[in-house]
Amino acid sequence: MQLVTLEISDDYYDKFLHVVDALPSEKIQFKSKSSSMTEEIDSRIDDYLKNKSVAVDFTSSMHTLKEKLLATAK
């Protein structure tokens, strides 16, 4: 299979999707970057809600990073 990247004007995007829909689905796979980004965000949210990831506030994480950097500098 070949991979092609297209830049499509926003006002023409819906028309383009109609063309893609008219092609045989077993021959063409359409992947949108925005949908893959949505999937990634949803996956990260799911991980957080299932306690698979750790969320820390910015101040704490910067303090921890500073301590590690100072420790390695010695």
PDB file of N, H, CA, C and O in Angstrom:
ATOM      1  N   MET A   1       0.830  -1.183   0.000  1.00  0.00           N
ATOM      2  CA  MET A   1       0.000   0.000   0.000  1.00  0.00           C
ATOM      3  C   MET A   1       0.875   1.248   0.000  1.00  0.00           C
ATOM      4  O   MET A   1       1.959   1.246   0.584  1.00  0.00           O
ATOM      5  N   GLN A   2       0.427   2.279  -0.631  1.00  0.00           N
ATOM      6  H   GLN A   2      -0.453   2.280  -1.106  1.00  0.00           H
ATOM      7  CA  GLN A   2       1.137   3.556  -0.689  1.00  0.00           C
ATOM      8  C   GLN A   2       0.496   4.526   0.287  1.00  0.00           C
ATOM      9  O   GLN A   2      -0.707   4.459   0.539  1.00  0.00           O
ATOM     10  N   LEU A   3       1.299   5.424   0.833  1.00  0.00           N
ATOM     11  H   LEU A   3       2.276   5.479   0.628  1.00  0.00           H
ATOM     12  CA  LEU A   3       0.800   6.456   1.734  1.00  0.00           C
ATOM     13  C   LEU A   3       0.939   7.801   1.040  1.00  0.00           C
ATOM     14  O   LEU A   3       2.007   8.149   0.536  1.00  0.00           O
ATOM     15  N   VAL A   4      -0.160   8.553   1.023  1.00  0.00           N
ATOM     16  H   VAL A   4      -1.028   8.269   1.432  1.00  0.00           H
ATOM     17  CA  VAL A   4      -0.177   9.867   0.389  1.00  0.00           C
ATOM     18  C   VAL A   4      -0.665  10.886   1.414  1.00  0.00           C
ATOM     19  O   VAL A   4      -1.659  10.656   2.103  1.00  0.00           O
ATOM     20  N   THR A   5       0.029  11.995   1.506  1.00  0.00           N
ATOM     21  H   THR A   5       0.836  12.182   0.946  1.00  0.00           H
ATOM     22  CA  THR A   5      -0.394  13.073   2.388  1.00  0.00           C
ATOM     23  C   THR A   5      -0.933  14.209   1.541  1.00  0.00           C
ATOM     24  O   THR A   5      -0.284  14.649   0.592  1.00  0.00           O
ATOM     25  N   LEU A   6      -2.115  14.680   1.884  1.00  0.00           N
ATOM     26  H   LEU A   6      -2.642  14.323   2.655  1.00  0.00           H
ATOM     27  CA  LEU A   6      -2.750  15.767   1.136  1.00  0.00           C
ATOM     28  C   LEU A   6      -3.039  16.940   2.046  1.00  0.00           C
ATOM     29  O   LEU A   6      -3.344  16.766   3.226  1.00  0.00           O
ATOM     30  N   GLU A   7      -2.941  18.119   1.499  1.00  0.00           N
ATOM     31  H   GLU A   7      -2.693  18.260   0.540  1.00  0.00           H
ATOM     32  CA  GLU A   7      -3.422  19.307   2.190  1.00  0.00           C
ATOM     33  C   GLU A   7      -4.645  19.781   1.426  1.00  0.00           C
ATOM     34  O   GLU A   7      -4.569  20.098   0.239  1.00  0.00           O
ATOM     35  N   ILE A   8      -5.771  19.824   2.121  1.00  0.00           N
ATOM     36  H   ILE A   8      -5.832  19.567   3.085  1.00  0.00           H
ATOM     37  CA  ILE A   8      -7.038  20.147   1.474  1.00  0.00           C
ATOM     38  C   ILE A   8      -7.621  21.390   2.127  1.00  0.00           C
ATOM     39  O   ILE A   8      -7.674  21.499   3.352  1.00  0.00           O
ATOM     40  N   SER A   9      -8.048  22.302   1.310  1.00  0.00           N
ATOM     41  H   SER A   9      -8.005  22.213   0.315  1.00  0.00           H
ATOM     42  CA  SER A   9      -8.667  23.526   1.798  1.00  0.00           C
ATOM     43  C   SER A   9      -9.889  23.175   2.642  1.00  0.00           C
ATOM     44  O   SER A   9     -10.661  22.281   2.296  1.00  0.00           O
ATOM     45  N   ASP A  10     -10.052  23.888   3.746  1.00  0.00           N
ATOM     46  H   ASP A  10      -9.425  24.614   4.027  1.00  0.00           H
ATOM     47  CA  ASP A  10     -11.172  23.603   4.650  1.00  0.00           C
ATOM     48  C   ASP A  10     -12.518  23.653   3.942  1.00  0.00           C
ATOM     49  O   ASP A  10     -13.400  22.841   4.223  1.00  0.00           O
ATOM     50  N   ASP A  11     -12.678  24.599   3.027  1.00  0.00           N
ATOM     51  H   ASP A  11     -11.961  25.258   2.799  1.00  0.00           H
ATOM     52  CA  ASP A  11     -13.965  24.729   2.355  1.00  0.00           C
ATOM     53  C   ASP A  11     -14.203  23.628   1.312  1.00  0.00           C
ATOM     54  O   ASP A  11     -15.317  23.501   0.804  1.00  0.00           O
ATOM     55  N   TYR A  12     -13.199  22.849   0.991  1.00  0.00           N
ATOM     56  H   TYR A  12     -12.294  22.953   1.404  1.00  0.00           H
ATOM     57  CA  TYR A  12     -13.324  21.763   0.014  1.00  0.00           C
ATOM     58  C   TYR A  12     -13.286  20.383   0.663  1.00  0.00           C
ATOM     59  O   TYR A  12     -13.507  19.379  -0.015  1.00  0.00           O
ATOM     60  N   TYR A  13     -13.015  20.317   1.939  1.00  0.00           N
ATOM     61  H   TYR A  13     -12.835  21.132   2.490  1.00  0.00           H
ATOM     62  CA  TYR A  13     -12.810  19.052   2.647  1.00  0.00           C
ATOM     63  C   TYR A  13     -14.021  18.120   2.554  1.00  0.00           C
ATOM     64  O   TYR A  13     -13.856  16.932   2.277  1.00  0.00           O
ATOM     65  N   ASP A  14     -15.222  18.632   2.779  1.00  0.00           N
ATOM     66  H   ASP A  14     -15.355  19.597   3.004  1.00  0.00           H
ATOM     67  CA  ASP A  14     -16.423  17.783   2.701  1.00  0.00           C
ATOM     68  C   ASP A  14     -16.599  17.182   1.312  1.00  0.00           C
ATOM     69  O   ASP A  14     -16.981  16.019   1.185  1.00  0.00           O
ATOM     70  N   LYS A  15     -16.325  17.960   0.274  1.00  0.00           N
ATOM     71  H   LYS A  15     -16.014  18.905   0.377  1.00  0.00           H
ATOM     72  CA  LYS A  15     -16.425  17.441  -1.100  1.00  0.00           C
ATOM     73  C   LYS A  15     -15.393  16.339  -1.326  1.00  0.00           C
ATOM     74  O   LYS A  15     -15.677  15.334  -1.978  1.00  0.00           O
ATOM     75  N   PHE A  16     -14.206  16.536  -0.786  1.00  0.00           N
ATOM     76  H   PHE A  16     -13.975  17.352  -0.257  1.00  0.00           H
ATOM     77  CA  PHE A  16     -13.164  15.529  -0.914  1.00  0.00           C
ATOM     78  C   PHE A  16     -13.582  14.224  -0.240  1.00  0.00           C
ATOM     79  O   PHE A  16     -13.345  13.145  -0.783  1.00  0.00           O
ATOM     80  N   LEU A  17     -14.196  14.312   0.928  1.00  0.00           N
ATOM     81  H   LEU A  17     -14.389  15.189   1.369  1.00  0.00           H
ATOM     82  CA  LEU A  17     -14.649  13.119   1.639  1.00  0.00           C
ATOM     83  C   LEU A  17     -15.677  12.342   0.815  1.00  0.00           C
ATOM     84  O   LEU A  17     -15.691  11.112   0.852  1.00  0.00           O
ATOM     85  N   HIS A  18     -16.523  13.033   0.085  1.00  0.00           N
ATOM     86  H   HIS A  18     -16.511  14.032   0.055  1.00  0.00           H
ATOM     87  CA  HIS A  18     -17.495  12.354  -0.781  1.00  0.00           C
ATOM     88  C   HIS A  18     -16.781  11.563  -1.876  1.00  0.00           C
ATOM     89  O   HIS A  18     -17.210  10.464  -2.227  1.00  0.00           O
ATOM     90  N   VAL A  19     -15.716  12.106  -2.407  1.00  0.00           N
ATOM     91  H   VAL A  19     -15.367  12.999  -2.122  1.00  0.00           H
ATOM     92  CA  VAL A  19     -14.930  11.393  -3.423  1.00  0.00           C
ATOM     93  C   VAL A  19     -14.300  10.147  -2.819  1.00  0.00           C
ATOM     94  O   VAL A  19     -14.339   9.075  -3.422  1.00  0.00           O
ATOM     95  N   VAL A  20     -13.724  10.281  -1.642  1.00  0.00           N
ATOM     96  H   VAL A  20     -13.692  11.152  -1.152  1.00  0.00           H
ATOM     97  CA  VAL A  20     -13.095   9.151  -0.972  1.00  0.00           C
ATOM     98  C   VAL A  20     -14.133   8.068  -0.660  1.00  0.00           C
ATOM     99  O   VAL A  20     -13.869   6.879  -0.835  1.00  0.00           O
ATOM    100  N   ASP A  21     -15.300   8.483  -0.204  1.00  0.00           N
ATOM    101  H   ASP A  21     -15.515   9.449  -0.062  1.00  0.00           H
ATOM    102  CA  ASP A  21     -16.371   7.524   0.110  1.00  0.00           C
ATOM    103  C   ASP A  21     -16.820   6.745  -1.119  1.00  0.00           C
ATOM    104  O   ASP A  21     -17.305   5.621  -0.990  1.00  0.00           O
ATOM    105  N   ALA A  22     -16.670   7.316  -2.298  1.00  0.00           N
ATOM    106  H   ALA A  22     -16.276   8.230  -2.403  1.00  0.00           H
ATOM    107  CA  ALA A  22     -17.096   6.653  -3.531  1.00  0.00           C
ATOM    108  C   ALA A  22     -16.106   5.567  -3.967  1.00  0.00           C
ATOM    109  O   ALA A  22     -16.439   4.731  -4.807  1.00  0.00           O
ATOM    110  N   LEU A  23     -14.906   5.575  -3.410  1.00  0.00           N
ATOM    111  H   LEU A  23     -14.636   6.254  -2.728  1.00  0.00           H
ATOM    112  CA  LEU A  23     -13.888   4.589  -3.774  1.00  0.00           C
ATOM    113  C   LEU A  23     -14.098   3.287  -2.996  1.00  0.00           C
ATOM    114  O   LEU A  23     -14.675   3.309  -1.908  1.00  0.00           O
ATOM    115  N   PRO A  24     -13.635   2.148  -3.542  1.00  0.00           N
ATOM    116  CA  PRO A  24     -13.820   0.865  -2.843  1.00  0.00           C
ATOM    117  C   PRO A  24     -13.099   0.843  -1.491  1.00  0.00           C
ATOM    118  O   PRO A  24     -11.893   1.076  -1.422  1.00  0.00           O
ATOM    119  N   SER A  25     -13.836   0.565  -0.429  1.00  0.00           N
ATOM    120  H   SER A  25     -14.816   0.375  -0.485  1.00  0.00           H
ATOM    121  CA  SER A  25     -13.275   0.628   0.921  1.00  0.00           C
ATOM    122  C   SER A  25     -12.175  -0.404   1.150  1.00  0.00           C
ATOM    123  O   SER A  25     -11.315  -0.200   2.007  1.00  0.00           O
ATOM    124  N   GLU A  26     -12.185  -1.507   0.401  1.00  0.00           N
ATOM    125  H   GLU A  26     -12.884  -1.672  -0.295  1.00  0.00           H
ATOM    126  CA  GLU A  26     -11.126  -2.509   0.573  1.00  0.00           C
ATOM    127  C   GLU A  26      -9.816  -2.076  -0.087  1.00  0.00           C
ATOM    128  O   GLU A  26      -8.774  -2.691   0.140  1.00  0.00           O
ATOM    129  N   LYS A  27      -9.865  -1.032  -0.895  1.00  0.00           N
ATOM    130  H   LYS A  27     -10.711  -0.532  -1.080  1.00  0.00           H
ATOM    131  CA  LYS A  27      -8.667  -0.543  -1.585  1.00  0.00           C
ATOM    132  C   LYS A  27      -8.116   0.759  -1.001  1.00  0.00           C
ATOM    133  O   LYS A  27      -6.946   1.086  -1.201  1.00  0.00           O
ATOM    134  N   ILE A  28      -8.951   1.492  -0.287  1.00  0.00           N
ATOM    135  H   ILE A  28      -9.901   1.227  -0.125  1.00  0.00           H
ATOM    136  CA  ILE A  28      -8.568   2.814   0.222  1.00  0.00           C
ATOM    137  C   ILE A  28      -8.833   2.868   1.724  1.00  0.00           C
ATOM    138  O   ILE A  28      -9.920   2.510   2.177  1.00  0.00           O
ATOM    139  N   GLN A  29      -7.855   3.309   2.488  1.00  0.00           N
ATOM    140  H   GLN A  29      -6.971   3.599   2.121  1.00  0.00           H
ATOM    141  CA  GLN A  29      -8.048   3.559   3.916  1.00  0.00           C
ATOM    142  C   GLN A  29      -7.786   5.034   4.159  1.00  0.00           C
ATOM    143  O   GLN A  29      -6.734   5.557   3.792  1.00  0.00           O
ATOM    144  N   PHE A  30      -8.727   5.687   4.766  1.00  0.00           N
ATOM    145  H   PHE A  30      -9.581   5.263   5.064  1.00  0.00           H
ATOM    146  CA  PHE A  30      -8.619   7.118   5.019  1.00  0.00           C
ATOM    147  C   PHE A  30      -8.321   7.336   6.489  1.00  0.00           C
ATOM    148  O   PHE A  30      -9.088   6.920   7.357  1.00  0.00           O
ATOM    149  N   LYS A  31      -7.196   7.995   6.767  1.00  0.00           N
ATOM    150  H   LYS A  31      -6.573   8.334   6.062  1.00  0.00           H
ATOM    151  CA  LYS A  31      -6.805   8.301   8.137  1.00  0.00           C
ATOM    152  C   LYS A  31      -6.594   9.795   8.253  1.00  0.00           C
ATOM    153  O   LYS A  31      -5.802  10.384   7.517  1.00  0.00           O
ATOM    154  N   SER A  32      -7.293  10.388   9.163  1.00  0.00           N
ATOM    155  H   SER A  32      -7.936   9.909   9.761  1.00  0.00           H
ATOM    156  CA  SER A  32      -7.181  11.825   9.379  1.00  0.00           C
ATOM    157  C   SER A  32      -6.270  12.089  10.566  1.00  0.00           C
ATOM    158  O   SER A  32      -6.373  11.410  11.588  1.00  0.00           O
ATOM    159  N   LYS A  33      -5.384  13.060  10.445  1.00  0.00           N
ATOM    160  H   LYS A  33      -5.300  13.611   9.615  1.00  0.00           H
ATOM    161  CA  LYS A  33      -4.499  13.388  11.561  1.00  0.00           C
ATOM    162  C   LYS A  33      -5.306  13.861  12.754  1.00  0.00           C
ATOM    163  O   LYS A  33      -4.973  13.547  13.896  1.00  0.00           O
ATOM    164  N   SER A  34      -6.362  14.612  12.497  1.00  0.00           N
ATOM    165  H   SER A  34      -6.633  14.867  11.568  1.00  0.00           H
ATOM    166  CA  SER A  34      -7.157  15.114  13.619  1.00  0.00           C
ATOM    167  C   SER A  34      -7.819  13.961  14.361  1.00  0.00           C
ATOM    168  O   SER A  34      -7.934  14.007  15.585  1.00  0.00           O
ATOM    169  N   SER A  35      -8.258  12.924  13.642  1.00  0.00           N
ATOM    170  H   SER A  35      -8.165  12.887  12.647  1.00  0.00           H
ATOM    171  CA  SER A  35      -8.876  11.799  14.330  1.00  0.00           C
ATOM    172  C   SER A  35      -7.835  11.019  15.114  1.00  0.00           C
ATOM    173  O   SER A  35      -8.127  10.521  16.202  1.00  0.00           O
ATOM    174  N   SER A  36      -6.608  10.901  14.574  1.00  0.00           N
ATOM    175  H   SER A  36      -6.371  11.305  13.691  1.00  0.00           H
ATOM    176  CA  SER A  36      -5.577  10.188  15.315  1.00  0.00           C
ATOM    177  C   SER A  36      -5.184  10.970  16.569  1.00  0.00           C
ATOM    178  O   SER A  36      -4.866  10.370  17.596  1.00  0.00           O
ATOM    179  N   MET A  37      -5.203  12.282  16.496  1.00  0.00           N
ATOM    180  H   MET A  37      -5.461  12.769  15.662  1.00  0.00           H
ATOM    181  CA  MET A  37      -4.918  13.099  17.667  1.00  0.00           C
ATOM    182  C   MET A  37      -6.033  12.928  18.696  1.00  0.00           C
ATOM    183  O   MET A  37      -5.765  12.841  19.895  1.00  0.00           O
ATOM    184  N   THR A  38      -7.267  12.880  18.236  1.00  0.00           N
ATOM    185  H   THR A  38      -7.484  12.951  17.263  1.00  0.00           H
ATOM    186  CA  THR A  38      -8.399  12.662  19.130  1.00  0.00           C
ATOM    187  C   THR A  38      -8.274  11.310  19.813  1.00  0.00           C
ATOM    188  O   THR A  38      -8.523  11.191  21.012  1.00  0.00           O
ATOM    189  N   GLU A  39      -7.892  10.297  19.057  1.00  0.00           N
ATOM    190  H   GLU A  39      -7.690  10.393  18.082  1.00  0.00           H
ATOM    191  CA  GLU A  39      -7.705   8.965  19.632  1.00  0.00           C
ATOM    192  C   GLU A  39      -6.596   8.971  20.684  1.00  0.00           C
ATOM    193  O   GLU A  39      -6.726   8.328  21.726  1.00  0.00           O
ATOM    194  N   GLU A  40      -5.519   9.685  20.419  1.00  0.00           N
ATOM    195  H   GLU A  40      -5.412  10.207  19.573  1.00  0.00           H
ATOM    196  CA  GLU A  40      -4.410   9.764  21.367  1.00  0.00           C
ATOM    197  C   GLU A  40      -4.852  10.454  22.652  1.00  0.00           C
ATOM    198  O   GLU A  40      -4.536   9.990  23.748  1.00  0.00           O
ATOM    199  N   ILE A  41      -5.569  11.541  22.525  1.00  0.00           N
ATOM    200  H   ILE A  41      -5.826  11.918  21.635  1.00  0.00           H
ATOM    201  CA  ILE A  41      -6.062  12.262  23.707  1.00  0.00           C
ATOM    202  C   ILE A  41      -7.020  11.374  24.495  1.00  0.00           C
ATOM    203  O   ILE A  41      -6.926  11.289  25.720  1.00  0.00           O
ATOM    204  N   ASP A  42      -7.947  10.709  23.793  1.00  0.00           N
ATOM    205  H   ASP A  42      -8.024  10.777  22.798  1.00  0.00           H
ATOM    206  CA  ASP A  42      -8.882   9.804  24.464  1.00  0.00           C
ATOM    207  C   ASP A  42      -8.145   8.681  25.191  1.00  0.00           C
ATOM    208  O   ASP A  42      -8.517   8.308  26.303  1.00  0.00           O
ATOM    209  N   SER A  43      -7.108   8.149  24.565  1.00  0.00           N
ATOM    210  H   SER A  43      -6.805   8.452  23.661  1.00  0.00           H
ATOM    211  CA  SER A  43      -6.323   7.091  25.178  1.00  0.00           C
ATOM    212  C   SER A  43      -5.644   7.573  26.456  1.00  0.00           C
ATOM    213  O   SER A  43      -5.623   6.863  27.461  1.00  0.00           O
ATOM    214  N   ARG A  44      -5.096   8.772  26.412  1.00  0.00           N
ATOM    215  H   ARG A  44      -5.113   9.349  25.596  1.00  0.00           H
ATOM    216  CA  ARG A  44      -4.425   9.319  27.595  1.00  0.00           C
ATOM    217  C   ARG A  44      -5.422   9.591  28.718  1.00  0.00           C
ATOM    218  O   ARG A  44      -5.121   9.371  29.891  1.00  0.00           O
ATOM    219  N   ILE A  45      -6.602  10.067  28.353  1.00  0.00           N
ATOM    220  H   ILE A  45      -6.846  10.246  27.400  1.00  0.00           H
ATOM    221  CA  ILE A  45      -7.647  10.297  29.359  1.00  0.00           C
ATOM    222  C   ILE A  45      -8.060   8.971  29.987  1.00  0.00           C
ATOM    223  O   ILE A  45      -8.206   8.878  31.205  1.00  0.00           O
ATOM    224  N   ASP A  46      -8.248   7.947  29.158  1.00  0.00           N
ATOM    225  H   ASP A  46      -8.130   8.022  28.168  1.00  0.00           H
ATOM    226  CA  ASP A  46      -8.600   6.615  29.672  1.00  0.00           C
ATOM    227  C   ASP A  46      -7.531   6.091  30.619  1.00  0.00           C
ATOM    228  O   ASP A  46      -7.850   5.558  31.682  1.00  0.00           O
ATOM    229  N   ASP A  47      -6.257   6.239  30.240  1.00  0.00           N
ATOM    230  H   ASP A  47      -5.998   6.672  29.377  1.00  0.00           H
ATOM    231  CA  ASP A  47      -5.161   5.794  31.098  1.00  0.00           C
ATOM    232  C   ASP A  47      -5.193   6.517  32.441  1.00  0.00           C
ATOM    233  O   ASP A  47      -5.004   5.906  33.493  1.00  0.00           O
ATOM    234  N   TYR A  48      -5.433   7.813  32.390  1.00  0.00           N
ATOM    235  H   TYR A  48      -5.587   8.309  31.536  1.00  0.00           H
ATOM    236  CA  TYR A  48      -5.484   8.590  33.630  1.00  0.00           C
ATOM    237  C   TYR A  48      -6.648   8.122  34.501  1.00  0.00           C
ATOM    238  O   TYR A  48      -6.488   7.937  35.707  1.00  0.00           O
ATOM    239  N   LEU A  49      -7.807   7.932  33.898  1.00  0.00           N
ATOM    240  H   LEU A  49      -7.938   8.082  32.918  1.00  0.00           H
ATOM    241  CA  LEU A  49      -8.986   7.513  34.665  1.00  0.00           C
ATOM    242  C   LEU A  49      -8.844   6.105  35.222  1.00  0.00           C
ATOM    243  O   LEU A  49      -9.452   5.780  36.242  1.00  0.00           O
ATOM    244  N   LYS A  50      -8.044   5.262  34.564  1.00  0.00           N
ATOM    245  H   LYS A  50      -7.550   5.526  33.736  1.00  0.00           H
ATOM    246  CA  LYS A  50      -7.821   3.893  35.030  1.00  0.00           C
ATOM    247  C   LYS A  50      -6.574   3.803  35.914  1.00  0.00           C
ATOM    248  O   LYS A  50      -6.089   2.708  36.199  1.00  0.00           O
ATOM    249  N   ASN A  51      -6.056   4.959  36.347  1.00  0.00           N
ATOM    250  H   ASN A  51      -6.450   5.848  36.115  1.00  0.00           H
ATOM    251  CA  ASN A  51      -4.872   5.026  37.206  1.00  0.00           C
ATOM    252  C   ASN A  51      -3.636   4.400  36.573  1.00  0.00           C
ATOM    253  O   ASN A  51      -2.777   3.883  37.287  1.00  0.00           O
ATOM    254  N   LYS A  52      -3.530   4.436  35.255  1.00  0.00           N
ATOM    255  H   LYS A  52      -4.227   4.856  34.674  1.00  0.00           H
ATOM    256  CA  LYS A  52      -2.339   3.914  34.583  1.00  0.00           C
ATOM    257  C   LYS A  52      -1.284   4.998  34.382  1.00  0.00           C
ATOM    258  O   LYS A  52      -0.137   4.701  34.048  1.00  0.00           O
ATOM    259  N   SER A  53      -1.669   6.228  34.582  1.00  0.00           N
ATOM    260  H   SER A  53      -2.600   6.469  34.853  1.00  0.00           H
ATOM    261  CA  SER A  53      -0.702   7.310  34.439  1.00  0.00           C
ATOM    262  C   SER A  53      -0.777   8.190  35.678  1.00  0.00           C
ATOM    263  O   SER A  53      -1.763   8.178  36.415  1.00  0.00           O
ATOM    264  N   VAL A  54       0.268   8.937  35.884  1.00  0.00           N
ATOM    265  H   VAL A  54       1.070   8.947  35.286  1.00  0.00           H
ATOM    266  CA  VAL A  54       0.352   9.791  37.063  1.00  0.00           C
ATOM    267  C   VAL A  54       0.296  11.236  36.605  1.00  0.00           C
ATOM    268  O   VAL A  54       0.999  11.633  35.676  1.00  0.00           O
ATOM    269  N   ALA A  55      -0.540  12.009  37.260  1.00  0.00           N
ATOM    270  H   ALA A  55      -1.110  11.686  38.015  1.00  0.00           H
ATOM    271  CA  ALA A  55      -0.615  13.431  36.964  1.00  0.00           C
ATOM    272  C   ALA A  55      -0.055  14.200  38.154  1.00  0.00           C
ATOM    273  O   ALA A  55      -0.456  13.971  39.294  1.00  0.00           O
ATOM    274  N   VAL A  56       0.859  15.098  37.886  1.00  0.00           N
ATOM    275  H   VAL A  56       1.185  15.284  36.959  1.00  0.00           H
ATOM    276  CA  VAL A  56       1.433  15.923  38.948  1.00  0.00           C
ATOM    277  C   VAL A  56       1.277  17.378  38.545  1.00  0.00           C
ATOM    278  O   VAL A  56       1.220  17.715  37.362  1.00  0.00           O
ATOM    279  N   ASP A  57       1.210  18.226  39.549  1.00  0.00           N
ATOM    280  H   ASP A  57       1.257  17.952  40.510  1.00  0.00           H
ATOM    281  CA  ASP A  57       1.086  19.642  39.218  1.00  0.00           C
ATOM    282  C   ASP A  57       2.439  20.184  38.747  1.00  0.00           C
ATOM    283  O   ASP A  57       3.487  19.610  39.042  1.00  0.00           O
ATOM    284  N   PHE A  58       2.401  21.258  38.037  1.00  0.00           N
ATOM    285  H   PHE A  58       1.549  21.725  37.797  1.00  0.00           H
ATOM    286  CA  PHE A  58       3.589  21.834  37.417  1.00  0.00           C
ATOM    287  C   PHE A  58       4.653  22.205  38.450  1.00  0.00           C
ATOM    288  O   PHE A  58       5.833  21.907  38.263  1.00  0.00           O
ATOM    289  N   THR A  59       4.238  22.849  39.534  1.00  0.00           N
ATOM    290  H   THR A  59       3.280  23.091  39.686  1.00  0.00           H
ATOM    291  CA  THR A  59       5.198  23.296  40.546  1.00  0.00           C
ATOM    292  C   THR A  59       5.950  22.117  41.144  1.00  0.00           C
ATOM    293  O   THR A  59       7.173  22.168  41.278  1.00  0.00           O
ATOM    294  N   SER A  60       5.234  21.057  41.506  1.00  0.00           N
ATOM    295  H   SER A  60       4.241  21.016  41.397  1.00  0.00           H
ATOM    296  CA  SER A  60       5.893  19.877  42.081  1.00  0.00           C
ATOM    297  C   SER A  60       6.848  19.232  41.091  1.00  0.00           C
ATOM    298  O   SER A  60       7.955  18.838  41.456  1.00  0.00           O
ATOM    299  N   SER A  61       6.424  19.126  39.848  1.00  0.00           N
ATOM    300  H   SER A  61       5.524  19.447  39.552  1.00  0.00           H
ATOM    301  CA  SER A  61       7.283  18.477  38.861  1.00  0.00           C
ATOM    302  C   SER A  61       8.541  19.301  38.596  1.00  0.00           C
ATOM    303  O   SER A  61       9.615  18.733  38.397  1.00  0.00           O
ATOM    304  N   MET A  62       8.430  20.610  38.591  1.00  0.00           N
ATOM    305  H   MET A  62       7.557  21.071  38.753  1.00  0.00           H
ATOM    306  CA  MET A  62       9.603  21.458  38.380  1.00  0.00           C
ATOM    307  C   MET A  62      10.546  21.377  39.581  1.00  0.00           C
ATOM    308  O   MET A  62      11.766  21.383  39.413  1.00  0.00           O
ATOM    309  N   HIS A  63       9.992  21.302  40.775  1.00  0.00           N
ATOM    310  H   HIS A  63       9.001  21.297  40.911  1.00  0.00           H
ATOM    311  CA  HIS A  63      10.814  21.167  41.981  1.00  0.00           C
ATOM    312  C   HIS A  63      11.590  19.847  41.941  1.00  0.00           C
ATOM    313  O   HIS A  63      12.786  19.816  42.230  1.00  0.00           O
ATOM    314  N   THR A  64      10.904  18.759  41.580  1.00  0.00           N
ATOM    315  H   THR A  64       9.932  18.784  41.345  1.00  0.00           H
ATOM    316  CA  THR A  64      11.543  17.448  41.488  1.00  0.00           C
ATOM    317  C   THR A  64      12.635  17.457  40.422  1.00  0.00           C
ATOM    318  O   THR A  64      13.720  16.916  40.635  1.00  0.00           O
ATOM    319  N   LEU A  65      12.349  18.065  39.289  1.00  0.00           N
ATOM    320  H   LEU A  65      11.468  18.504  39.116  1.00  0.00           H
ATOM    321  CA  LEU A  65      13.344  18.157  38.216  1.00  0.00           C
ATOM    322  C   LEU A  65      14.567  18.953  38.674  1.00  0.00           C
ATOM    323  O   LEU A  65      15.702  18.559  38.406  1.00  0.00           O
ATOM    324  N   LYS A  66      14.338  20.055  39.354  1.00  0.00           N
ATOM    325  H   LYS A  66      13.416  20.375  39.572  1.00  0.00           H
ATOM    326  CA  LYS A  66      15.444  20.884  39.851  1.00  0.00           C
ATOM    327  C   LYS A  66      16.323  20.088  40.825  1.00  0.00           C
ATOM    328  O   LYS A  66      17.550  20.158  40.759  1.00  0.00           O
ATOM    329  N   GLU A  67      15.685  19.329  41.730  1.00  0.00           N
ATOM    330  H   GLU A  67      14.688  19.272  41.783  1.00  0.00           H
ATOM    331  CA  GLU A  67      16.445  18.511  42.679  1.00  0.00           C
ATOM    332  C   GLU A  67      17.299  17.468  41.958  1.00  0.00           C
ATOM    333  O   GLU A  67      18.454  17.252  42.323  1.00  0.00           O
ATOM    334  N   LYS A  68      16.739  16.825  40.942  1.00  0.00           N
ATOM    335  H   LYS A  68      15.800  17.000  40.645  1.00  0.00           H
ATOM    336  CA  LYS A  68      17.492  15.811  40.194  1.00  0.00           C
ATOM    337  C   LYS A  68      18.662  16.431  39.454  1.00  0.00           C
ATOM    338  O   LYS A  68      19.756  15.867  39.431  1.00  0.00           O
ATOM    339  N   LEU A  69      18.437  17.595  38.847  1.00  0.00           N
ATOM    340  H   LEU A  69      17.548  18.054  38.866  1.00  0.00           H
ATOM    341  CA  LEU A  69      19.517  18.264  38.125  1.00  0.00           C
ATOM    342  C   LEU A  69      20.634  18.698  39.062  1.00  0.00           C
ATOM    343  O   LEU A  69      21.813  18.568  38.733  1.00  0.00           O
ATOM    344  N   LEU A  70      20.264  19.211  40.223  1.00  0.00           N
ATOM    345  H   LEU A  70      19.306  19.317  40.490  1.00  0.00           H
ATOM    346  CA  LEU A  70      21.284  19.626  41.193  1.00  0.00           C
ATOM    347  C   LEU A  70      22.054  18.420  41.718  1.00  0.00           C
ATOM    348  O   LEU A  70      23.261  18.506  41.948  1.00  0.00           O
ATOM    349  N   ALA A  71      21.368  17.298  41.908  1.00  0.00           N
ATOM    350  H   ALA A  71      20.388  17.228  41.722  1.00  0.00           H
ATOM    351  CA  ALA A  71      22.020  16.100  42.418  1.00  0.00           C
ATOM    352  C   ALA A  71      23.024  15.548  41.407  1.00  0.00           C
ATOM    353  O   ALA A  71      24.082  15.059  41.802  1.00  0.00           O
ATOM    354  N   THR A  72      22.713  15.617  40.118  1.00  0.00           N
ATOM    355  H   THR A  72      21.853  16.014  39.798  1.00  0.00           H
ATOM    356  CA  THR A  72      23.615  15.100  39.093  1.00  0.00           C
ATOM    357  C   THR A  72      24.776  16.056  38.830  1.00  0.00           C
ATOM    358  O   THR A  72      25.811  15.645  38.305  1.00  0.00           O
ATOM    359  N   ALA A  73      24.610  17.331  39.193  1.00  0.00           N
ATOM    360  H   ALA A  73      23.769  17.665  39.619  1.00  0.00           H
ATOM    361  CA  ALA A  73      25.666  18.324  38.967  1.00  0.00           C
ATOM    362  C   ALA A  73      26.775  18.204  40.005  1.00  0.00           C
ATOM    363  O   ALA A  73      27.886  18.688  39.788  1.00  0.00           O
ATOM    364  N   LYS A  74      26.480  17.567  41.120  1.00  0.00           N
ATOM    365  H   LYS A  74      25.578  17.174  41.297  1.00  0.00           H
ATOM    366  CA  LYS A  74      27.486  17.462  42.203  1.00  0.00           C
ATOM    367  C   LYS A  74      28.496  16.397  41.932  1.00  0.00           C
ATOM    368  O   LYS A  74      29.400  16.185  42.740  1.00  0.00           O
TER     369      LYS A  74
END
